[in-house]
Amino acid sequence: MKDTELTALVEEILELEAGTVKLDDLLEGIEWDSLANITFIAEIDSRLGRVVEADALNECKTVRDLGALIDEAR
């Protein structure tokens, strides 16, 4: 997933204005929560057919980490 697609997905999940999320934003700083985790897992499965493990997702600290997790997912 391209960086711009990733940030747009995060903005969509969190219902934020387009262009407000950056790759190095801390997830806790943009109010990422357990509902966002569930939505993220479902969206990655639906859009890319990849499975993101919840335990690995809980280790992510930044938006960039989410992208790395997607790259690692099968």
mmCIF file of the N, C-alpha and C atoms, coordinates in Angstrom:
data_MODEL
# 
_entry.id   MODEL 
# 
loop_
_atom_site.group_PDB 
_atom_site.id 
_atom_site.type_symbol 
_atom_site.label_atom_id 
_atom_site.label_alt_id 
_atom_site.label_comp_id 
_atom_site.label_asym_id 
_atom_site.label_entity_id 
_atom_site.label_seq_id 
_atom_site.pdbx_PDB_ins_code 
_atom_site.Cartn_x 
_atom_site.Cartn_y 
_atom_site.Cartn_z 
_atom_site.occupancy 
_atom_site.B_iso_or_equiv 
_atom_site.pdbx_formal_charge 
_atom_site.auth_seq_id 
_atom_site.auth_comp_id 
_atom_site.auth_asym_id 
_atom_site.auth_atom_id 
_atom_site.pdbx_PDB_model_num 
ATOM 1   N N  . MET A 1 1  ? 0.848   -1.168  0.000  1.00 0.00 ? 1  MET A N  1 
ATOM 2   C CA . MET A 1 1  ? 0.000   0.000   0.000  1.00 0.00 ? 1  MET A CA 1 
ATOM 3   C C  . MET A 1 1  ? 0.900   1.241   0.000  1.00 0.00 ? 1  MET A C  1 
ATOM 4   N N  . LYS A 1 2  ? 0.599   2.166   -0.870 1.00 0.00 ? 2  LYS A N  1 
ATOM 5   C CA . LYS A 1 2  ? 1.366   3.408   -0.951 1.00 0.00 ? 2  LYS A CA 1 
ATOM 6   C C  . LYS A 1 2  ? 1.150   4.250   0.308  1.00 0.00 ? 2  LYS A C  1 
ATOM 7   N N  . ASP A 1 3  ? 2.125   5.095   0.594  1.00 0.00 ? 3  ASP A N  1 
ATOM 8   C CA . ASP A 1 3  ? 2.043   5.949   1.776  1.00 0.00 ? 3  ASP A CA 1 
ATOM 9   C C  . ASP A 1 3  ? 0.780   6.804   1.784  1.00 0.00 ? 3  ASP A C  1 
ATOM 10  N N  . THR A 1 4  ? 0.433   7.371   0.623  1.00 0.00 ? 4  THR A N  1 
ATOM 11  C CA . THR A 1 4  ? -0.753  8.225   0.555  1.00 0.00 ? 4  THR A CA 1 
ATOM 12  C C  . THR A 1 4  ? -2.035  7.420   0.780  1.00 0.00 ? 4  THR A C  1 
ATOM 13  N N  . GLU A 1 5  ? -2.046  6.185   0.323  1.00 0.00 ? 5  GLU A N  1 
ATOM 14  C CA . GLU A 1 5  ? -3.205  5.320   0.552  1.00 0.00 ? 5  GLU A CA 1 
ATOM 15  C C  . GLU A 1 5  ? -3.321  4.962   2.031  1.00 0.00 ? 5  GLU A C  1 
ATOM 16  N N  . LEU A 1 6  ? -2.190  4.728   2.659  1.00 0.00 ? 6  LEU A N  1 
ATOM 17  C CA . LEU A 1 6  ? -2.182  4.394   4.075  1.00 0.00 ? 6  LEU A CA 1 
ATOM 18  C C  . LEU A 1 6  ? -2.697  5.550   4.919  1.00 0.00 ? 6  LEU A C  1 
ATOM 19  N N  . THR A 1 7  ? -2.175  6.741   4.678  1.00 0.00 ? 7  THR A N  1 
ATOM 20  C CA . THR A 1 7  ? -2.631  7.883   5.471  1.00 0.00 ? 7  THR A CA 1 
ATOM 21  C C  . THR A 1 7  ? -4.105  8.169   5.210  1.00 0.00 ? 7  THR A C  1 
ATOM 22  N N  . ALA A 1 8  ? -4.551  7.997   3.975  1.00 0.00 ? 8  ALA A N  1 
ATOM 23  C CA . ALA A 1 8  ? -5.969  8.198   3.660  1.00 0.00 ? 8  ALA A CA 1 
ATOM 24  C C  . ALA A 1 8  ? -6.834  7.161   4.381  1.00 0.00 ? 8  ALA A C  1 
ATOM 25  N N  . LEU A 1 9  ? -6.360  5.925   4.465  1.00 0.00 ? 9  LEU A N  1 
ATOM 26  C CA . LEU A 1 9  ? -7.099  4.889   5.173  1.00 0.00 ? 9  LEU A CA 1 
ATOM 27  C C  . LEU A 1 9  ? -7.211  5.226   6.656  1.00 0.00 ? 9  LEU A C  1 
ATOM 28  N N  . VAL A 1 10 ? -6.118  5.661   7.251  1.00 0.00 ? 10 VAL A N  1 
ATOM 29  C CA . VAL A 1 10 ? -6.138  6.039   8.664  1.00 0.00 ? 10 VAL A CA 1 
ATOM 30  C C  . VAL A 1 10 ? -7.097  7.198   8.887  1.00 0.00 ? 10 VAL A C  1 
ATOM 31  N N  . GLU A 1 11 ? -7.056  8.172   8.012  1.00 0.00 ? 11 GLU A N  1 
ATOM 32  C CA . GLU A 1 11 ? -7.983  9.313   8.116  1.00 0.00 ? 11 GLU A CA 1 
ATOM 33  C C  . GLU A 1 11 ? -9.426  8.844   7.992  1.00 0.00 ? 11 GLU A C  1 
ATOM 34  N N  . GLU A 1 12 ? -9.684  7.917   7.103  1.00 0.00 ? 12 GLU A N  1 
ATOM 35  C CA . GLU A 1 12 ? -11.023 7.377   6.920  1.00 0.00 ? 12 GLU A CA 1 
ATOM 36  C C  . GLU A 1 12 ? -11.482 6.646   8.178  1.00 0.00 ? 12 GLU A C  1 
ATOM 37  N N  . ILE A 1 13 ? -10.628 5.797   8.711  1.00 0.00 ? 13 ILE A N  1 
ATOM 38  C CA . ILE A 1 13 ? -10.981 5.025   9.903  1.00 0.00 ? 13 ILE A CA 1 
ATOM 39  C C  . ILE A 1 13 ? -11.282 5.940   11.083 1.00 0.00 ? 13 ILE A C  1 
ATOM 40  N N  . LEU A 1 14 ? -10.473 6.980   11.243 1.00 0.00 ? 14 LEU A N  1 
ATOM 41  C CA . LEU A 1 14 ? -10.634 7.883   12.384 1.00 0.00 ? 14 LEU A CA 1 
ATOM 42  C C  . LEU A 1 14 ? -11.563 9.060   12.099 1.00 0.00 ? 14 LEU A C  1 
ATOM 43  N N  . GLU A 1 15 ? -12.101 9.091   10.883 1.00 0.00 ? 15 GLU A N  1 
ATOM 44  C CA . GLU A 1 15 ? -12.998 10.171  10.464 1.00 0.00 ? 15 GLU A CA 1 
ATOM 45  C C  . GLU A 1 15 ? -12.337 11.540  10.630 1.00 0.00 ? 15 GLU A C  1 
ATOM 46  N N  . LEU A 1 16 ? -11.095 11.622  10.129 1.00 0.00 ? 16 LEU A N  1 
ATOM 47  C CA . LEU A 1 16 ? -10.335 12.865  10.172 1.00 0.00 ? 16 LEU A CA 1 
ATOM 48  C C  . LEU A 1 16 ? -10.336 13.514  8.798  1.00 0.00 ? 16 LEU A C  1 
ATOM 49  N N  . GLU A 1 17 ? -10.062 14.788  8.789  1.00 0.00 ? 17 GLU A N  1 
ATOM 50  C CA . GLU A 1 17 ? -9.990  15.540  7.543  1.00 0.00 ? 17 GLU A CA 1 
ATOM 51  C C  . GLU A 1 17 ? -8.814  15.057  6.694  1.00 0.00 ? 17 GLU A C  1 
ATOM 52  N N  . ALA A 1 18 ? -9.015  15.008  5.399  1.00 0.00 ? 18 ALA A N  1 
ATOM 53  C CA . ALA A 1 18 ? -7.965  14.572  4.471  1.00 0.00 ? 18 ALA A CA 1 
ATOM 54  C C  . ALA A 1 18 ? -6.730  15.453  4.616  1.00 0.00 ? 18 ALA A C  1 
ATOM 55  N N  . GLY A 1 19 ? -5.565  14.808  4.597  1.00 0.00 ? 19 GLY A N  1 
ATOM 56  C CA . GLY A 1 19 ? -4.312  15.529  4.670  1.00 0.00 ? 19 GLY A CA 1 
ATOM 57  C C  . GLY A 1 19 ? -3.829  15.840  6.071  1.00 0.00 ? 19 GLY A C  1 
ATOM 58  N N  . THR A 1 20 ? -4.524  15.345  7.085  1.00 0.00 ? 20 THR A N  1 
ATOM 59  C CA . THR A 1 20 ? -4.136  15.662  8.460  1.00 0.00 ? 20 THR A CA 1 
ATOM 60  C C  . THR A 1 20 ? -3.215  14.624  9.094  1.00 0.00 ? 20 THR A C  1 
ATOM 61  N N  . VAL A 1 21 ? -3.162  13.432  8.543  1.00 0.00 ? 21 VAL A N  1 
ATOM 62  C CA . VAL A 1 21 ? -2.348  12.362  9.120  1.00 0.00 ? 21 VAL A CA 1 
ATOM 63  C C  . VAL A 1 21 ? -1.029  12.245  8.361  1.00 0.00 ? 21 VAL A C  1 
ATOM 64  N N  . LYS A 1 22 ? 0.053   12.131  9.110  1.00 0.00 ? 22 LYS A N  1 
ATOM 65  C CA . LYS A 1 22 ? 1.401   11.963  8.553  1.00 0.00 ? 22 LYS A CA 1 
ATOM 66  C C  . LYS A 1 22 ? 1.948   10.600  8.975  1.00 0.00 ? 22 LYS A C  1 
ATOM 67  N N  . LEU A 1 23 ? 2.897   10.079  8.222  1.00 0.00 ? 23 LEU A N  1 
ATOM 68  C CA . LEU A 1 23 ? 3.453   8.750   8.497  1.00 0.00 ? 23 LEU A CA 1 
ATOM 69  C C  . LEU A 1 23 ? 4.090   8.632   9.871  1.00 0.00 ? 23 LEU A C  1 
ATOM 70  N N  . ASP A 1 24 ? 4.691   9.690   10.362 1.00 0.00 ? 24 ASP A N  1 
ATOM 71  C CA . ASP A 1 24 ? 5.375   9.624   11.644 1.00 0.00 ? 24 ASP A CA 1 
ATOM 72  C C  . ASP A 1 24 ? 4.496   10.019  12.823 1.00 0.00 ? 24 ASP A C  1 
ATOM 73  N N  . ASP A 1 25 ? 3.208   10.226  12.585 1.00 0.00 ? 25 ASP A N  1 
ATOM 74  C CA . ASP A 1 25 ? 2.285   10.513  13.687 1.00 0.00 ? 25 ASP A CA 1 
ATOM 75  C C  . ASP A 1 25 ? 2.201   9.320   14.619 1.00 0.00 ? 25 ASP A C  1 
ATOM 76  N N  . LEU A 1 26 ? 2.239   9.592   15.919 1.00 0.00 ? 26 LEU A N  1 
ATOM 77  C CA . LEU A 1 26 ? 2.032   8.545   16.910 1.00 0.00 ? 26 LEU A CA 1 
ATOM 78  C C  . LEU A 1 26 ? 0.562   8.171   16.920 1.00 0.00 ? 26 LEU A C  1 
ATOM 79  N N  . LEU A 1 27 ? 0.287   6.879   16.972 1.00 0.00 ? 27 LEU A N  1 
ATOM 80  C CA . LEU A 1 27 ? -1.111  6.431   16.970 1.00 0.00 ? 27 LEU A CA 1 
ATOM 81  C C  . LEU A 1 27 ? -1.861  6.976   18.169 1.00 0.00 ? 27 LEU A C  1 
ATOM 82  N N  . GLU A 1 28 ? -1.224  6.989   19.328 1.00 0.00 ? 28 GLU A N  1 
ATOM 83  C CA . GLU A 1 28 ? -1.901  7.515   20.517 1.00 0.00 ? 28 GLU A CA 1 
ATOM 84  C C  . GLU A 1 28 ? -2.195  9.010   20.368 1.00 0.00 ? 28 GLU A C  1 
ATOM 85  N N  . GLY A 1 29 ? -1.383  9.706   19.590 1.00 0.00 ? 29 GLY A N  1 
ATOM 86  C CA . GLY A 1 29 ? -1.583  11.132  19.369 1.00 0.00 ? 29 GLY A CA 1 
ATOM 87  C C  . GLY A 1 29 ? -2.739  11.455  18.439 1.00 0.00 ? 29 GLY A C  1 
ATOM 88  N N  . ILE A 1 30 ? -3.141  10.476  17.632 1.00 0.00 ? 30 ILE A N  1 
ATOM 89  C CA . ILE A 1 30 ? -4.273  10.696  16.726 1.00 0.00 ? 30 ILE A CA 1 
ATOM 90  C C  . ILE A 1 30 ? -5.503  9.912   17.202 1.00 0.00 ? 30 ILE A C  1 
ATOM 91  N N  . GLU A 1 31 ? -5.441  9.503   18.475 1.00 0.00 ? 31 GLU A N  1 
ATOM 92  C CA . GLU A 1 31 ? -6.571  8.843   19.138 1.00 0.00 ? 31 GLU A CA 1 
ATOM 93  C C  . GLU A 1 31 ? -6.943  7.503   18.515 1.00 0.00 ? 31 GLU A C  1 
ATOM 94  N N  . TRP A 1 32 ? -5.937  6.755   18.108 1.00 0.00 ? 32 TRP A N  1 
ATOM 95  C CA . TRP A 1 32 ? -6.127  5.397   17.611 1.00 0.00 ? 32 TRP A CA 1 
ATOM 96  C C  . TRP A 1 32 ? -6.535  4.534   18.791 1.00 0.00 ? 32 TRP A C  1 
ATOM 97  N N  . ASP A 1 33 ? -7.602  3.754   18.634 1.00 0.00 ? 33 ASP A N  1 
ATOM 98  C CA . ASP A 1 33 ? -8.093  2.949   19.743 1.00 0.00 ? 33 ASP A CA 1 
ATOM 99  C C  . ASP A 1 33 ? -8.429  1.530   19.291 1.00 0.00 ? 33 ASP A C  1 
ATOM 100 N N  . SER A 1 34 ? -9.030  0.752   20.169 1.00 0.00 ? 34 SER A N  1 
ATOM 101 C CA . SER A 1 34 ? -9.333  -0.645  19.853 1.00 0.00 ? 34 SER A CA 1 
ATOM 102 C C  . SER A 1 34 ? -10.335 -0.761  18.707 1.00 0.00 ? 34 SER A C  1 
ATOM 103 N N  . LEU A 1 35 ? -11.262 0.157   18.603 1.00 0.00 ? 35 LEU A N  1 
ATOM 104 C CA . LEU A 1 35 ? -12.207 0.139   17.483 1.00 0.00 ? 35 LEU A CA 1 
ATOM 105 C C  . LEU A 1 35 ? -11.471 0.396   16.166 1.00 0.00 ? 35 LEU A C  1 
ATOM 106 N N  . ALA A 1 36 ? -10.503 1.301   16.194 1.00 0.00 ? 36 ALA A N  1 
ATOM 107 C CA . ALA A 1 36 ? -9.693  1.559   15.007 1.00 0.00 ? 36 ALA A CA 1 
ATOM 108 C C  . ALA A 1 36 ? -8.906  0.309   14.623 1.00 0.00 ? 36 ALA A C  1 
ATOM 109 N N  . ASN A 1 37 ? -8.393  -0.417  15.619 1.00 0.00 ? 37 ASN A N  1 
ATOM 110 C CA . ASN A 1 37 ? -7.685  -1.671  15.340 1.00 0.00 ? 37 ASN A CA 1 
ATOM 111 C C  . ASN A 1 37 ? -8.577  -2.653  14.596 1.00 0.00 ? 37 ASN A C  1 
ATOM 112 N N  . ILE A 1 38 ? -9.780  -2.843  15.090 1.00 0.00 ? 38 ILE A N  1 
ATOM 113 C CA . ILE A 1 38 ? -10.713 -3.791  14.468 1.00 0.00 ? 38 ILE A CA 1 
ATOM 114 C C  . ILE A 1 38 ? -11.051 -3.353  13.046 1.00 0.00 ? 38 ILE A C  1 
ATOM 115 N N  . THR A 1 39 ? -11.317 -2.083  12.878 1.00 0.00 ? 39 THR A N  1 
ATOM 116 C CA . THR A 1 39 ? -11.653 -1.552  11.560 1.00 0.00 ? 39 THR A CA 1 
ATOM 117 C C  . THR A 1 39 ? -10.476 -1.703  10.605 1.00 0.00 ? 39 THR A C  1 
ATOM 118 N N  . PHE A 1 40 ? -9.272  -1.423  11.091 1.00 0.00 ? 40 PHE A N  1 
ATOM 119 C CA . PHE A 1 40 ? -8.063  -1.549  10.274 1.00 0.00 ? 40 PHE A CA 1 
ATOM 120 C C  . PHE A 1 40 ? -7.883  -2.988  9.797  1.00 0.00 ? 40 PHE A C  1 
ATOM 121 N N  . ILE A 1 41 ? -8.016  -3.940  10.708 1.00 0.00 ? 41 ILE A N  1 
ATOM 122 C CA . ILE A 1 41 ? -7.878  -5.353  10.353 1.00 0.00 ? 41 ILE A CA 1 
ATOM 123 C C  . ILE A 1 41 ? -8.887  -5.726  9.276  1.00 0.00 ? 41 ILE A C  1 
ATOM 124 N N  . ALA A 1 42 ? -10.133 -5.302  9.451  1.00 0.00 ? 42 ALA A N  1 
ATOM 125 C CA . ALA A 1 42 ? -11.186 -5.616  8.479  1.00 0.00 ? 42 ALA A CA 1 
ATOM 126 C C  . ALA A 1 42 ? -10.920 -4.961  7.128  1.00 0.00 ? 42 ALA A C  1 
ATOM 127 N N  . GLU A 1 43 ? -10.473 -3.723  7.127  1.00 0.00 ? 43 GLU A N  1 
ATOM 128 C CA . GLU A 1 43 ? -10.218 -3.006  5.873  1.00 0.00 ? 43 GLU A CA 1 
ATOM 129 C C  . GLU A 1 43 ? -9.054  -3.616  5.105  1.00 0.00 ? 43 GLU A C  1 
ATOM 130 N N  . ILE A 1 44 ? -8.009  -4.000  5.794  1.00 0.00 ? 44 ILE A N  1 
ATOM 131 C CA . ILE A 1 44 ? -6.857  -4.603  5.117  1.00 0.00 ? 44 ILE A CA 1 
ATOM 132 C C  . ILE A 1 44 ? -7.248  -5.948  4.531  1.00 0.00 ? 44 ILE A C  1 
ATOM 133 N N  . ASP A 1 45 ? -8.041  -6.700  5.252  1.00 0.00 ? 45 ASP A N  1 
ATOM 134 C CA . ASP A 1 45 ? -8.534  -7.980  4.729  1.00 0.00 ? 45 ASP A CA 1 
ATOM 135 C C  . ASP A 1 45 ? -9.407  -7.747  3.506  1.00 0.00 ? 45 ASP A C  1 
ATOM 136 N N  . SER A 1 46 ? -10.322 -6.803  3.592  1.00 0.00 ? 46 SER A N  1 
ATOM 137 C CA . SER A 1 46 ? -11.255 -6.529  2.502  1.00 0.00 ? 46 SER A CA 1 
ATOM 138 C C  . SER A 1 46 ? -10.564 -5.943  1.266  1.00 0.00 ? 46 SER A C  1 
ATOM 139 N N  . ARG A 1 47 ? -9.701  -4.972  1.472  1.00 0.00 ? 47 ARG A N  1 
ATOM 140 C CA . ARG A 1 47 ? -9.071  -4.269  0.353  1.00 0.00 ? 47 ARG A CA 1 
ATOM 141 C C  . ARG A 1 47 ? -7.907  -5.036  -0.271 1.00 0.00 ? 47 ARG A C  1 
ATOM 142 N N  . LEU A 1 48 ? -7.137  -5.720  0.578  1.00 0.00 ? 48 LEU A N  1 
ATOM 143 C CA . LEU A 1 48 ? -5.904  -6.339  0.087  1.00 0.00 ? 48 LEU A CA 1 
ATOM 144 C C  . LEU A 1 48 ? -5.881  -7.858  0.224  1.00 0.00 ? 48 LEU A C  1 
ATOM 145 N N  . GLY A 1 49 ? -6.865  -8.398  0.917  1.00 0.00 ? 49 GLY A N  1 
ATOM 146 C CA . GLY A 1 49 ? -6.886  -9.837  1.126  1.00 0.00 ? 49 GLY A CA 1 
ATOM 147 C C  . GLY A 1 49 ? -5.747  -10.321 2.010  1.00 0.00 ? 49 GLY A C  1 
ATOM 148 N N  . ARG A 1 50 ? -5.284  -9.450  2.898  1.00 0.00 ? 50 ARG A N  1 
ATOM 149 C CA . ARG A 1 50 ? -4.185  -9.796  3.804  1.00 0.00 ? 50 ARG A CA 1 
ATOM 150 C C  . ARG A 1 50 ? -4.702  -9.873  5.232  1.00 0.00 ? 50 ARG A C  1 
ATOM 151 N N  . VAL A 1 51 ? -4.074  -10.736 6.011  1.00 0.00 ? 51 VAL A N  1 
ATOM 152 C CA . VAL A 1 51 ? -4.473  -10.915 7.403  1.00 0.00 ? 51 VAL A CA 1 
ATOM 153 C C  . VAL A 1 51 ? -3.462  -10.214 8.308  1.00 0.00 ? 51 VAL A C  1 
ATOM 154 N N  . VAL A 1 52 ? -3.959  -9.254  9.065  1.00 0.00 ? 52 VAL A N  1 
ATOM 155 C CA . VAL A 1 52 ? -3.137  -8.532  10.038 1.00 0.00 ? 52 VAL A CA 1 
ATOM 156 C C  . VAL A 1 52 ? -3.429  -9.149  11.404 1.00 0.00 ? 52 VAL A C  1 
ATOM 157 N N  . GLU A 1 53 ? -2.377  -9.554  12.087 1.00 0.00 ? 53 GLU A N  1 
ATOM 158 C CA . GLU A 1 53 ? -2.519  -10.148 13.418 1.00 0.00 ? 53 GLU A CA 1 
ATOM 159 C C  . GLU A 1 53 ? -2.724  -9.049  14.464 1.00 0.00 ? 53 GLU A C  1 
ATOM 160 N N  . ALA A 1 54 ? -3.724  -9.244  15.317 1.00 0.00 ? 54 ALA A N  1 
ATOM 161 C CA . ALA A 1 54 ? -4.050  -8.256  16.346 1.00 0.00 ? 54 ALA A CA 1 
ATOM 162 C C  . ALA A 1 54 ? -2.873  -7.995  17.286 1.00 0.00 ? 54 ALA A C  1 
ATOM 163 N N  . ASP A 1 55 ? -2.155  -9.042  17.669 1.00 0.00 ? 55 ASP A N  1 
ATOM 164 C CA . ASP A 1 55 ? -1.014  -8.860  18.576 1.00 0.00 ? 55 ASP A CA 1 
ATOM 165 C C  . ASP A 1 55 ? 0.061   -7.983  17.941 1.00 0.00 ? 55 ASP A C  1 
ATOM 166 N N  . ALA A 1 56 ? 0.330   -8.203  16.679 1.00 0.00 ? 56 ALA A N  1 
ATOM 167 C CA . ALA A 1 56 ? 1.325   -7.395  15.970 1.00 0.00 ? 56 ALA A CA 1 
ATOM 168 C C  . ALA A 1 56 ? 0.827   -5.956  15.825 1.00 0.00 ? 56 ALA A C  1 
ATOM 169 N N  . LEU A 1 57 ? -0.452  -5.779  15.576 1.00 0.00 ? 57 LEU A N  1 
ATOM 170 C CA . LEU A 1 57 ? -1.029  -4.443  15.446 1.00 0.00 ? 57 LEU A CA 1 
ATOM 171 C C  . LEU A 1 57 ? -0.901  -3.671  16.753 1.00 0.00 ? 57 LEU A C  1 
ATOM 172 N N  . ASN A 1 58 ? -1.065  -4.355  17.869 1.00 0.00 ? 58 ASN A N  1 
ATOM 173 C CA . ASN A 1 58 ? -0.947  -3.693  19.172 1.00 0.00 ? 58 ASN A CA 1 
ATOM 174 C C  . ASN A 1 58 ? 0.462   -3.178  19.441 1.00 0.00 ? 58 ASN A C  1 
ATOM 175 N N  . GLU A 1 59 ? 1.460   -3.699  18.722 1.00 0.00 ? 59 GLU A N  1 
ATOM 176 C CA . GLU A 1 59 ? 2.843   -3.262  18.885 1.00 0.00 ? 59 GLU A CA 1 
ATOM 177 C C  . GLU A 1 59 ? 3.158   -2.011  18.065 1.00 0.00 ? 59 GLU A C  1 
ATOM 178 N N  . CYS A 1 60 ? 2.302   -1.645  17.135 1.00 0.00 ? 60 CYS A N  1 
ATOM 179 C CA . CYS A 1 60 ? 2.531   -0.479  16.280 1.00 0.00 ? 60 CYS A CA 1 
ATOM 180 C C  . CYS A 1 60 ? 2.438   0.805   17.095 1.00 0.00 ? 60 CYS A C  1 
ATOM 181 N N  . LYS A 1 61 ? 3.373   1.701   16.836 1.00 0.00 ? 61 LYS A N  1 
ATOM 182 C CA . LYS A 1 61 ? 3.409   2.990   17.547 1.00 0.00 ? 61 LYS A CA 1 
ATOM 183 C C  . LYS A 1 61 ? 3.084   4.172   16.636 1.00 0.00 ? 61 LYS A C  1 
ATOM 184 N N  . THR A 1 62 ? 3.413   4.040   15.336 1.00 0.00 ? 62 THR A N  1 
ATOM 185 C CA . THR A 1 62 ? 3.196   5.142   14.393 1.00 0.00 ? 62 THR A CA 1 
ATOM 186 C C  . THR A 1 62 ? 2.394   4.658   13.194 1.00 0.00 ? 62 THR A C  1 
ATOM 187 N N  . VAL A 1 63 ? 1.937   5.594   12.405 1.00 0.00 ? 63 VAL A N  1 
ATOM 188 C CA . VAL A 1 63 ? 1.244   5.263   11.161 1.00 0.00 ? 63 VAL A CA 1 
ATOM 189 C C  . VAL A 1 63 ? 2.192   4.487   10.246 1.00 0.00 ? 63 VAL A C  1 
ATOM 190 N N  . ARG A 1 64 ? 3.450   4.867   10.222 1.00 0.00 ? 64 ARG A N  1 
ATOM 191 C CA . ARG A 1 64 ? 4.444   4.161   9.413  1.00 0.00 ? 64 ARG A CA 1 
ATOM 192 C C  . ARG A 1 64 ? 4.533   2.689   9.823  1.00 0.00 ? 64 ARG A C  1 
ATOM 193 N N  . ASP A 1 65 ? 4.420   2.421   11.123 1.00 0.00 ? 65 ASP A N  1 
ATOM 194 C CA . ASP A 1 65 ? 4.430   1.042   11.615 1.00 0.00 ? 65 ASP A CA 1 
ATOM 195 C C  . ASP A 1 65 ? 3.261   0.240   11.040 1.00 0.00 ? 65 ASP A C  1 
ATOM 196 N N  . LEU A 1 66 ? 2.128   0.893   10.877 1.00 0.00 ? 66 LEU A N  1 
ATOM 197 C CA . LEU A 1 66 ? 0.968   0.220   10.272 1.00 0.00 ? 66 LEU A CA 1 
ATOM 198 C C  . LEU A 1 66 ? 1.301   -0.222  8.852  1.00 0.00 ? 66 LEU A C  1 
ATOM 199 N N  . GLY A 1 67 ? 1.982   0.637   8.116  1.00 0.00 ? 67 GLY A N  1 
ATOM 200 C CA . GLY A 1 67 ? 2.383   0.301   6.757  1.00 0.00 ? 67 GLY A CA 1 
ATOM 201 C C  . GLY A 1 67 ? 3.329   -0.886  6.712  1.00 0.00 ? 67 GLY A C  1 
ATOM 202 N N  . ALA A 1 68 ? 4.271   -0.919  7.647  1.00 0.00 ? 68 ALA A N  1 
ATOM 203 C CA . ALA A 1 68 ? 5.199   -2.046  7.711  1.00 0.00 ? 68 ALA A CA 1 
ATOM 204 C C  . ALA A 1 68 ? 4.455   -3.332  8.046  1.00 0.00 ? 68 ALA A C  1 
ATOM 205 N N  . LEU A 1 69 ? 3.474   -3.225  8.898  1.00 0.00 ? 69 LEU A N  1 
ATOM 206 C CA . LEU A 1 69 ? 2.670   -4.391  9.274  1.00 0.00 ? 69 LEU A CA 1 
ATOM 207 C C  . LEU A 1 69 ? 1.898   -4.931  8.061  1.00 0.00 ? 69 LEU A C  1 
ATOM 208 N N  . ILE A 1 70 ? 1.361   -4.031  7.261  1.00 0.00 ? 70 ILE A N  1 
ATOM 209 C CA . ILE A 1 70 ? 0.652   -4.446  6.041  1.00 0.00 ? 70 ILE A CA 1 
ATOM 210 C C  . ILE A 1 70 ? 1.616   -5.177  5.107  1.00 0.00 ? 70 ILE A C  1 
ATOM 211 N N  . ASP A 1 71 ? 2.821   -4.630  4.970  1.00 0.00 ? 71 ASP A N  1 
ATOM 212 C CA . ASP A 1 71 ? 3.818   -5.254  4.083  1.00 0.00 ? 71 ASP A CA 1 
ATOM 213 C C  . ASP A 1 71 ? 4.177   -6.667  4.538  1.00 0.00 ? 71 ASP A C  1 
ATOM 214 N N  . GLU A 1 72 ? 4.165   -6.892  5.853  1.00 0.00 ? 72 GLU A N  1 
ATOM 215 C CA . GLU A 1 72 ? 4.513   -8.191  6.412  1.00 0.00 ? 72 GLU A CA 1 
ATOM 216 C C  . GLU A 1 72 ? 3.350   -9.194  6.357  1.00 0.00 ? 72 GLU A C  1 
ATOM 217 N N  . ALA A 1 73 ? 2.134   -8.677  6.255  1.00 0.00 ? 73 ALA A N  1 
ATOM 218 C CA . ALA A 1 73 ? 0.941   -9.532  6.291  1.00 0.00 ? 73 ALA A CA 1 
ATOM 219 C C  . ALA A 1 73 ? 0.838   -10.375 5.032  1.00 0.00 ? 73 ALA A C  1 
ATOM 220 N N  . ARG A 1 74 ? 0.228   -11.536 5.195  1.00 0.00 ? 74 ARG A N  1 
ATOM 221 C CA . ARG A 1 74 ? 0.024   -12.434 4.046  1.00 0.00 ? 74 ARG A CA 1 
ATOM 222 C C  . ARG A 1 74 ? -1.391  -12.358 3.553  1.00 0.00 ? 74 ARG A C  1 
# 
